[in-house]
Amino acid sequence: MSRSLIVSASGIRGIVGRGLTPEVAVRYGAAFATHIAAGARRRGHVLIGRDSRVSGSVLLDAVSAGVRAVGLDVCDLGIVATPTGLLAVEEDEAAVGGLLVTASHNPAPWNGFKLVAREGRFLSPAAGRDVQRRFEGEIEYAGSARMGERSAREGAGRAHVERILSLPIIDRELIASNAFHVALDCVRGAGAPIMLPLLESLGCRVSGLDLEPDGRFPRPPEPLVENLGRLSERVTEVGADVGFAVDPDVDRLALVDENGRPVGEDWTLALAVELVAAREPAPVVTNLSASRLIQDAADRVGVPLLRTPVAEANVVARMLEVGSSIGGEGNGGVIYGGLHLTRDAPLAAALILQFLAESRSTLGAVVDERASYRIVKRTISREGLGVEEALAAIAAAAPSGAELDRQDGIRLEWPDGSWIHARPSGTEPIFRIMAEAPREALADERADWVDALVRRAV
């Protein structure tokens, strides 16, 4: 395997033309199909799809060739949101798995693959390791008489919208009665084909920004506060009630309030938790990097909060274990078991509109009346960095009063509620440092302390 590929619980990612080439894509498709075929009780097809990245069509053709070359059929969904693809796998009785070509929020030069099990969930870590083992070993290709076929299917996005609208927790008439004006930023990813019909079905007026799904991102595609300046301007220009921003594969939703203020991705999950857990009380599950806001939301409705290592697969596994109805990641990724067990930005948008309709308040007012925290994010290149040495240095320097968690890198939480989380990224060649505190100065102080310890390991 090329060292420039990143393989993790979040899938496989690399820079196109370097570590990630069509040859690699063919082999990953074949390795995935061989894994799926070994565990399948019947013959079926693999659903494939992609986000809008410029390299997507070439890589989709390549992974399709790999799947077919070991004897499985493929059914092409075209450009689809990642949650749409997972839902399609779950609901297609003839599907034995799915393979989505996407690098999610990574910059434009990147692409990758997300591997989907028959149940419509990402592969477990153990299954992912089996695919990797097959990729690095010998692959038995089929003869010409056993090659798989390729077909296409339309309508997966429409089916996804209909499922969201049919959820008992979504009161379509109540939302429509508010006639929300939504400013929508899709960063030219796969979002518009599903977000527009969903919002329009909920009676919203939409002022769009970069809706063309051509993959030519006009800004860094991750929906972080610092990347939402144009959406903030659009909200104030048109007098929108709320701004929604999605990432290129539409599993994350970030919010901008009616005053044009980006409120941060963590508020998406916090408000969804408050809405859902009040109706369906059960433990809430999120990862170690999620904001204290999620704990506050769980406390507000009287349910426990459980934390897992970063990555959707880890959150989903714990949700299944404890019978959770709502969970997700603080990056704007909401997972609601009433629909399916994956992060889903269209679903999150419907839940946020339901919350606003029920609260009869604005997003800005809701945020202002709740406790606020300051979160600081730093990154350090992993080139030349001794990751284990850095983590050991942080653990050794941990104050006696701080609670230490080693599930995923190192997380320290102080009695005042401030915390840091330091870990190597699973999606980019960087080391991440996150710190949160009630005051920005304290969050910076915590982050500076960890940053200095890590840089000594370079």
DODO-306190 format. One line per 8 residues: number of its first residue (from 1); their letters; for each residue x, z, y of C-alpha. Coordinates in nm, 3 decimals, padded with zeros to 5 digits. Layout:
REM DODO-306190
NUM = a = X,Z,Y ~ ... .
//
This chain:
REM DODO-306190
1 = msrslivs = 00.000,00.000,00.000 ~ 00.121,-00.077,00.350 ~ 00.228,00.237,00.531 ~ 00.046,00.116,00.841 ~ -00.289,00.159,00.668 ~ -00.469,00.490,00.715 ~ -00.661,00.604,00.407 ~ -00.881,00.912,00.437 .
9 = asgirgiv = -01.226,01.055,00.374 ~ -01.335,00.842,00.673 ~ -01.243,00.520,00.491 ~ -00.961,00.273,00.533 ~ -00.834,00.152,00.869 ~ -00.545,-00.052,01.002 ~ -00.433,-00.292,01.273 ~ -00.545,-00.643,01.189 .
17 = grgltpev = -00.256,-00.877,01.112 ~ -00.017,-00.591,01.040 ~ -00.120,-00.346,00.773 ~ -00.471,-00.488,00.746 ~ -00.466,-00.851,00.634 ~ -00.709,-01.074,00.445 ~ -00.497,-01.024,00.132 ~ -00.540,-00.647,00.162 .
25 = avrygaaf = -00.914,-00.695,00.217 ~ -00.951,-00.905,-00.098 ~ -00.770,-00.643,-00.302 ~ -00.973,-00.354,-00.156 ~ -01.293,-00.539,-00.230 ~ -01.181,-00.593,-00.588 ~ -01.066,-00.232,-00.629 ~ -01.394,-00.098,-00.491 .
33 = athiaaga = -01.604,-00.329,-00.712 ~ -01.402,-00.232,-01.020 ~ -01.463,00.135,-00.942 ~ -01.835,00.075,-00.891 ~ -01.868,-00.135,-01.208 ~ -01.697,00.133,-01.417 ~ -01.963,00.388,-01.321 ~ -02.270,00.162,-01.301 .
41 = rrrghvli = -02.535,00.185,-01.570 ~ -02.668,-00.159,-01.492 ~ -02.563,-00.482,-01.331 ~ -02.644,-00.507,-00.963 ~ -02.507,-00.627,-00.633 ~ -02.291,-00.477,-00.360 ~ -02.438,-00.481,-00.009 ~ -02.185,-00.585,00.254 .
49 = grdsrvsg = -02.204,-00.588,00.633 ~ -01.990,-00.548,00.943 ~ -01.981,-00.439,01.304 ~ -01.918,-00.696,01.575 ~ -01.537,-00.691,01.589 ~ -01.375,-01.030,01.635 ~ -01.186,-00.992,01.306 ~ -01.499,-00.886,01.120 .
57 = svlldavs = -01.617,-01.221,00.986 ~ -01.278,-01.306,00.833 ~ -01.240,-00.965,00.670 ~ -01.600,-00.967,00.547 ~ -01.537,-01.299,00.374 ~ -01.221,-01.155,00.220 ~ -01.377,-00.835,00.082 ~ -01.670,-01.043,-00.043 .
65 = agvravgl = -01.424,-01.262,-00.232 ~ -01.262,-00.955,-00.384 ~ -01.593,-00.810,-00.503 ~ -01.703,-01.143,-00.650 ~ -01.365,-01.203,-00.811 ~ -01.417,-00.907,-01.046 ~ -01.766,-01.022,-01.138 ~ -02.011,-00.845,-00.905 .
73 = dvcdlgiv = -02.260,-01.018,-00.676 ~ -02.271,-00.947,-00.303 ~ -02.562,-00.946,-00.060 ~ -02.460,-00.994,00.303 ~ -02.654,-00.796,00.566 ~ -02.462,-00.956,00.855 ~ -02.386,-00.752,01.169 ~ -02.543,-00.411,01.113 .
81 = atptglla = -02.500,-00.053,01.225 ~ -02.319,00.159,00.969 ~ -02.622,00.389,00.914 ~ -02.837,00.079,00.863 ~ -02.604,-00.035,00.588 ~ -02.609,00.303,00.415 ~ -02.987,00.324,00.431 ~ -03.015,-00.028,00.289 .
89 = veedeaav = -02.798,00.069,-00.009 ~ -03.005,00.381,-00.073 ~ -03.336,00.195,-00.066 ~ -03.228,-00.118,-00.259 ~ -03.293,-00.053,-00.628 ~ -03.070,-00.344,-00.723 ~ -02.772,-00.224,-00.519 ~ -02.484,-00.049,-00.697 .
97 = ggllvtas = -02.290,00.027,-00.377 ~ -02.197,-00.099,-00.034 ~ -01.890,-00.201,00.164 ~ -01.896,-00.209,00.545 ~ -01.625,-00.374,00.754 ~ -01.575,-00.153,01.060 ~ -01.319,00.061,01.237 ~ -01.591,00.266,01.407 .
105 = hnpapwng = -01.456,00.394,01.741 ~ -01.096,00.267,01.701 ~ -00.957,00.024,01.963 ~ -01.017,-00.351,01.933 ~ -00.699,-00.441,01.738 ~ -00.817,-00.222,01.451 ~ -01.060,-00.282,01.167 ~ -01.131,-00.120,00.834 .
113 = fklvareg = -01.368,-00.055,00.546 ~ -01.623,00.214,00.475 ~ -01.710,00.248,00.107 ~ -02.064,00.344,00.005 ~ -02.183,00.493,-00.323 ~ -02.507,00.397,-00.496 ~ -02.686,00.694,-00.334 ~ -02.630,00.551,00.015 .
121 = rflspaag = -02.358,00.804,00.102 ~ -01.988,00.752,00.155 ~ -01.773,00.787,-00.153 ~ -01.661,01.136,-00.242 ~ -01.291,01.214,-00.193 ~ -01.237,01.190,-00.570 ~ -01.407,00.850,-00.587 ~ -01.204,00.732,-00.289 .
129 = rdvqrrfe = -00.884,00.832,-00.469 ~ -00.995,00.630,-00.772 ~ -01.045,00.321,-00.554 ~ -00.700,00.375,-00.407 ~ -00.548,00.410,-00.752 ~ -00.705,00.082,-00.859 ~ -00.589,-00.087,-00.537 ~ -00.231,00.018,-00.603 .
137 = geieyags = -00.245,-00.070,-00.974 ~ -00.341,-00.373,-01.180 ~ -00.678,-00.536,-01.115 ~ -00.848,-00.742,-01.384 ~ -01.011,-01.043,-01.224 ~ -01.301,-01.228,-01.388 ~ -01.284,-01.576,-01.527 ~ -01.469,-01.861,-01.358 .
145 = armgersa = -01.779,-01.814,-01.574 ~ -01.819,-01.451,-01.464 ~ -01.755,-01.478,-01.090 ~ -02.013,-01.305,-00.873 ~ -02.245,-01.487,-00.635 ~ -02.309,-01.433,-00.263 ~ -02.647,-01.418,-00.094 ~ -02.773,-01.305,00.247 .
153 = regagrah = -03.053,-01.078,00.361 ~ -03.214,-01.024,00.699 ~ -03.428,-00.740,00.822 ~ -03.220,-00.432,00.738 ~ -03.229,-00.323,01.102 ~ -03.608,-00.359,01.124 ~ -03.650,-00.149,00.810 ~ -03.424,00.119,00.961 .
161 = verilslp = -03.632,00.132,01.280 ~ -03.955,00.159,01.083 ~ -03.818,00.448,00.879 ~ -03.721,00.639,01.194 ~ -04.061,00.580,01.354 ~ -04.237,00.705,01.038 ~ -04.059,01.042,01.036 ~ -04.304,01.333,01.085 .
169 = iidrelia = -04.068,01.493,01.336 ~ -04.092,01.189,01.566 ~ -04.415,01.181,01.768 ~ -04.420,00.820,01.877 ~ -04.721,00.860,02.103 ~ -04.582,01.168,02.277 ~ -04.251,00.995,02.348 ~ -04.424,00.679,02.467 .
177 = snafhval = -04.647,00.881,02.702 ~ -04.334,00.983,02.895 ~ -04.236,00.619,02.956 ~ -03.867,00.711,02.954 ~ -03.628,00.482,03.140 ~ -03.309,00.460,02.931 ~ -02.976,00.315,03.039 ~ -02.808,00.188,02.722 .
185 = dcvrgaga = -02.437,00.110,02.673 ~ -02.356,-00.066,02.343 ~ -01.993,-00.160,02.433 ~ -02.060,-00.507,02.279 ~ -02.069,-00.350,01.934 ~ -02.342,-00.364,01.672 ~ -02.579,-00.137,01.865 ~ -02.816,-00.359,02.061 .
193 = pimlplle = -02.987,-00.528,01.762 ~ -03.120,-00.191,01.647 ~ -03.120,00.029,01.958 ~ -03.328,-00.210,02.167 ~ -03.620,-00.251,01.923 ~ -03.620,00.123,01.851 ~ -03.634,00.225,02.216 ~ -03.893,-00.038,02.300 .
201 = slgcrvsg = -04.107,00.078,02.006 ~ -04.095,00.427,02.158 ~ -04.231,00.297,02.488 ~ -03.900,00.312,02.674 ~ -03.787,00.083,02.952 ~ -03.426,-00.014,02.887 ~ -03.156,-00.108,03.136 ~ -02.878,-00.245,02.920 .
209 = ldlepdgr = -02.502,-00.260,02.957 ~ -02.275,-00.471,02.734 ~ -02.544,-00.546,02.479 ~ -02.388,-00.869,02.345 ~ -02.262,-00.800,01.990 ~ -01.943,-01.006,02.019 ~ -01.682,-00.731,01.970 ~ -01.507,-00.795,02.301 .
217 = fprppepl = -01.505,-00.434,02.412 ~ -01.495,-00.400,02.794 ~ -01.363,-00.044,02.774 ~ -01.214,00.189,02.513 ~ -01.491,00.190,02.252 ~ -01.503,00.562,02.179 ~ -01.798,00.712,02.374 ~ -01.595,00.988,02.537 .
225 = venlgrls = -01.682,01.125,02.880 ~ -01.388,00.946,03.042 ~ -01.510,00.609,02.905 ~ -01.867,00.628,03.036 ~ -01.812,00.559,03.406 ~ -02.006,00.232,03.410 ~ -02.298,00.388,03.220 ~ -02.305,00.675,03.470 .
233 = ervtevga = -02.322,00.423,03.753 ~ -02.599,00.232,03.578 ~ -02.808,00.549,03.535 ~ -02.796,00.626,03.906 ~ -02.837,00.261,04.014 ~ -03.162,00.212,03.820 ~ -03.291,00.569,03.834 ~ -03.287,00.613,03.456 .
241 = dvgfavdp = -03.408,00.935,03.292 ~ -03.117,00.938,03.048 ~ -02.816,00.732,02.947 ~ -02.727,00.656,02.585 ~ -02.388,00.527,02.471 ~ -02.306,00.432,02.113 ~ -01.981,00.342,01.944 ~ -01.926,-00.004,01.788 .
249 = dvdrlalv = -02.075,00.081,01.447 ~ -02.357,00.291,01.594 ~ -02.315,00.622,01.413 ~ -02.232,00.823,01.729 ~ -02.446,00.883,02.037 ~ -02.321,01.022,02.369 ~ -02.548,01.129,02.655 ~ -02.551,01.088,03.033 .
257 = dengrpvg = -02.805,01.292,03.229 ~ -03.044,01.169,03.498 ~ -02.787,01.242,03.768 ~ -02.527,01.015,03.608 ~ -02.332,01.307,03.461 ~ -02.183,01.251,03.114 ~ -02.262,01.577,02.938 ~ -02.031,01.536,02.639 .
265 = edwtlala = -02.092,01.427,02.282 ~ -02.148,01.778,02.145 ~ -02.480,01.808,02.329 ~ -02.627,01.535,02.105 ~ -02.594,01.745,01.791 ~ -02.674,02.071,01.970 ~ -03.013,01.948,02.092 ~ -03.091,01.781,01.759 .
273 = velvaare = -03.015,02.108,01.580 ~ -03.242,02.300,01.814 ~ -03.527,02.054,01.756 ~ -03.499,02.018,01.378 ~ -03.394,02.367,01.266 ~ -03.686,02.524,01.453 ~ -03.919,02.327,01.222 ~ -03.707,02.320,00.909 .
281 = papvvtnl = -03.511,02.648,00.903 ~ -03.201,02.620,00.685 ~ -02.825,02.649,00.740 ~ -02.675,02.402,00.986 ~ -02.349,02.235,00.884 ~ -02.085,02.096,01.117 ~ -01.708,02.055,01.119 ~ -01.429,02.273,01.248 .
289 = sasrliqd = -01.385,02.064,01.565 ~ -01.745,02.090,01.684 ~ -01.824,02.281,02.002 ~ -01.951,02.635,02.033 ~ -02.268,02.465,02.161 ~ -02.367,02.398,01.799 ~ -02.333,02.768,01.714 ~ -02.546,02.855,02.018 .
297 = aadrvgvp = -02.816,02.609,01.909 ~ -02.825,02.755,01.558 ~ -02.840,03.107,01.703 ~ -03.125,03.006,01.933 ~ -03.348,02.916,01.637 ~ -03.215,03.189,01.406 ~ -03.029,02.993,01.138 ~ -02.668,03.026,01.016 .
305 = llrtpvae = -02.395,02.774,01.101 ~ -02.141,02.668,00.838 ~ -01.821,02.474,00.914 ~ -01.632,02.221,00.701 ~ -01.317,02.010,00.734 ~ -01.356,01.707,00.963 ~ -01.512,01.392,00.809 ~ -01.870,01.306,00.739 .
313 = anvvarml = -01.827,01.321,00.361 ~ -01.727,01.688,00.387 ~ -02.026,01.775,00.605 ~ -02.268,01.593,00.373 ~ -02.129,01.762,00.062 ~ -02.186,02.105,00.217 ~ -02.534,02.010,00.340 ~ -02.630,01.919,-00.016 .
321 = evgssigg = -02.477,02.240,-00.147 ~ -02.672,02.471,00.085 ~ -02.993,02.270,00.129 ~ -02.935,02.191,00.495 ~ -03.179,01.967,00.680 ~ -02.963,01.906,00.990 ~ -02.590,01.879,01.041 ~ -02.327,01.646,01.174 .
329 = egnggviy = -02.016,01.628,01.382 ~ -01.961,01.722,01.744 ~ -01.857,01.367,01.828 ~ -02.222,01.267,01.869 ~ -02.284,01.216,01.497 ~ -02.621,01.357,01.385 ~ -02.716,01.379,01.016 ~ -03.080,01.450,00.936 .
337 = gglhltrd = -03.174,01.484,00.570 ~ -03.533,01.383,00.643 ~ -03.405,01.026,00.683 ~ -03.072,01.002,00.502 ~ -02.740,01.183,00.477 ~ -02.523,00.996,00.722 ~ -02.448,01.003,01.095 ~ -02.708,00.788,01.267 .
345 = aplaaali = -02.712,00.710,01.641 ~ -03.056,00.541,01.647 ~ -03.203,00.846,01.475 ~ -03.018,01.074,01.718 ~ -03.164,00.881,02.013 ~ -03.518,00.931,01.878 ~ -03.454,01.303,01.826 ~ -03.320,01.344,02.180 .
353 = lqflaesr = -03.624,01.167,02.326 ~ -03.850,01.390,02.113 ~ -03.666,01.698,02.244 ~ -03.703,01.586,02.607 ~ -04.070,01.498,02.558 ~ -04.147,01.839,02.408 ~ -03.942,02.037,02.660 ~ -04.101,01.856,02.955 .
361 = stlgavvd = -03.767,01.887,03.123 ~ -03.478,01.664,03.220 ~ -03.154,01.650,03.025 ~ -02.964,01.781,03.325 ~ -03.192,02.084,03.357 ~ -03.165,02.161,02.985 ~ -02.785,02.148,02.998 ~ -02.767,02.361,03.313 .
369 = erasyriv = -02.986,02.638,03.175 ~ -02.773,02.685,02.863 ~ -02.423,02.826,02.829 ~ -02.148,02.574,02.900 ~ -01.796,02.545,02.768 ~ -01.489,02.346,02.862 ~ -01.327,02.144,02.587 ~ -00.977,01.995,02.610 .
377 = krtisreg = -00.849,01.723,02.377 ~ -00.483,01.625,02.337 ~ -00.310,01.379,02.107 ~ 00.051,01.352,01.995 ~ 00.198,01.053,01.811 ~ 00.274,01.128,01.448 ~ 00.588,00.914,01.461 ~ 00.874,01.148,01.384 .
385 = lgveeala = 00.643,01.449,01.375 ~ 00.676,01.701,01.096 ~ 00.307,01.773,01.043 ~ 00.352,02.055,00.793 ~ 00.623,02.209,01.009 ~ 00.393,02.193,01.312 ~ 00.106,02.360,01.127 ~ 00.338,02.629,00.991 .
393 = aiaaaaps = 00.465,02.700,01.342 ~ 00.110,02.747,01.473 ~ 00.018,02.975,01.183 ~ 00.332,03.183,01.235 ~ 00.259,03.222,01.607 ~ -00.112,03.303,01.562 ~ -00.210,03.624,01.748 ~ -00.326,03.910,01.526 .
401 = gaeldrqd = -00.668,03.916,01.693 ~ -00.748,03.550,01.625 ~ -00.941,03.437,01.315 ~ -00.741,03.181,01.115 ~ -00.903,02.896,00.917 ~ -00.683,02.664,00.705 ~ -00.952,02.435,00.562 ~ -00.834,02.140,00.772 .
409 = girlewpd = -00.511,02.179,00.964 ~ -00.540,02.506,01.154 ~ -00.831,02.650,01.350 ~ -00.792,02.971,01.547 ~ -01.084,03.151,01.711 ~ -01.042,03.439,01.953 ~ -01.290,03.727,02.004 ~ -01.388,03.580,02.343 .
417 = gswiharp = -01.525,03.271,02.163 ~ -01.243,03.037,02.264 ~ -01.079,02.839,01.986 ~ -00.824,02.572,01.902 ~ -00.817,02.319,01.619 ~ -00.495,02.134,01.536 ~ -00.485,01.866,01.266 ~ -00.352,01.521,01.179 .
425 = sgtepifr = -00.613,01.251,01.243 ~ -00.770,01.079,00.945 ~ -00.842,00.761,01.139 ~ -00.543,00.706,01.370 ~ -00.165,00.774,01.353 ~ -00.191,01.077,01.581 ~ -00.200,01.456,01.569 ~ -00.507,01.600,01.740 .
433 = imaeapre = -00.532,01.923,01.938 ~ -00.869,02.052,02.056 ~ -00.932,02.368,02.254 ~ -01.256,02.509,02.391 ~ -01.327,02.807,02.613 ~ -01.585,02.923,02.868 ~ -01.337,02.834,03.144 ~ -01.133,02.515,03.175 .
441 = aladerad = -00.819,02.707,03.270 ~ -00.836,02.908,02.948 ~ -00.899,02.595,02.739 ~ -00.595,02.430,02.901 ~ -00.388,02.742,02.836 ~ -00.481,02.742,02.465 ~ -00.411,02.368,02.435 ~ -00.077,02.394,02.617 .
449 = wvdalvrr = 00.032,02.672,02.382 ~ -00.041,02.463,02.071 ~ 00.099,02.145,02.225 ~ 00.434,02.317,02.287 ~ 00.450,02.448,01.930 ~ 00.372,02.106,01.782 ~ 00.623,01.915,01.996 ~ 00.901,02.139,01.872 .
457 = av = 00.836,01.989,01.527 ~ 00.904,01.632,01.647 .
//
